[in-house]
Amino acid sequence: MKENRLNSLALASDQDIREPLDSFARFVGTLRRIKGKQAKLTQQRKDVETVLKAALLGAGATIGTVNGVPVVSYSSSTRIALDQGRLKRERPDVAEEFSDISEVWTFRLLTA
């Protein structure tokens, strides 16, 4: 544990100003627990969204309802993106010529 702490301290710059947060240690612990829970909840959310998206796609629908009330939508839109890497390498003076057009799907939780 001490080695990990020393490694963490070594990552800091000599210009950093440090402030002891000993009196806030419980907040640090709380934040760590929240972040752990948040990661689990994020994965659970993604799993549930995947199921709902699949149900909508399987039905050929863009809006899902519960008891006739719209609750989620999953629809596509078109996005025009600039391939900046190619543009910078090949023709930095011509941005529009290297635009990339793609279809994008957006999932939304709708309010009732």
Backbone hydrogen bonds, N-H to C=O, Kabsch-Sander energy under -0.5 kcal/mol:
donor,donor_aa,acceptor,acceptor_aa,energy
5,R,1,M,-2.1
6,L,2,K,-2.3
7,N,3,E,-2.4
8,S,4,N,-2.3
9,L,5,R,-2.3
10,A,6,L,-2.0
11,L,7,N,-1.1
12,A,9,L,-1.0
16,D,13,S,-1.3
18,R,16,D,-0.5
24,F,21,L,-2.2
25,A,22,D,-1.6
27,F,24,F,-1.0
28,V,24,F,-1.8
29,G,25,A,-2.4
30,T,26,R,-2.5
31,L,27,F,-2.9
32,R,28,V,-2.3
33,R,29,G,-2.4
34,I,30,T,-2.7
35,K,31,L,-2.8
36,G,32,R,-2.1
37,K,33,R,-2.7
38,Q,34,I,-3.3
39,A,35,K,-2.2
40,K,36,G,-1.8
41,L,37,K,-2.9
42,T,38,Q,-2.8
43,Q,39,A,-2.0
44,Q,40,K,-2.4
45,R,41,L,-3.0
46,K,42,T,-2.5
47,D,43,Q,-2.4
48,V,44,Q,-2.4
49,E,45,R,-2.9
50,T,46,K,-2.2
51,V,47,D,-1.7
52,L,48,V,-2.4
53,K,49,E,-3.1
54,A,50,T,-2.3
55,A,51,V,-2.1
56,L,52,L,-2.4
57,L,53,K,-3.0
58,G,54,A,-2.8
59,A,55,A,-1.4
60,G,56,L,-0.6
60,G,57,L,-1.0
61,A,56,L,-2.8
64,G,72,V,-2.9
66,V,69,V,-2.4
69,V,66,V,-1.8
71,V,64,G,-3.2
72,V,64,G,-1.5
73,S,108,R,-2.0
74,Y,62,T,-2.8
75,S,106,T,-1.9
77,S,104,V,-3.5
79,R,102,S,-3.5
81,A,79,R,-0.6
81,A,100,D,-4.4
83,D,81,A,-0.5
83,D,98,F,-1.5
84,Q,82,L,-1.7
87,L,83,D,-2.5
88,K,84,Q,-2.8
89,R,85,G,-2.1
90,E,86,R,-3.3
91,R,86,R,-0.6
91,R,87,L,-1.2
94,V,91,R,-2.3
98,F,95,A,-1.3
99,S,96,E,-1.7
100,D,81,A,-5.0
102,S,79,R,-2.9
104,V,77,S,-4.3
106,T,75,S,-3.4
108,R,73,S,-2.4
110,L,71,V,-2.1
110,L,108,R,-0.7
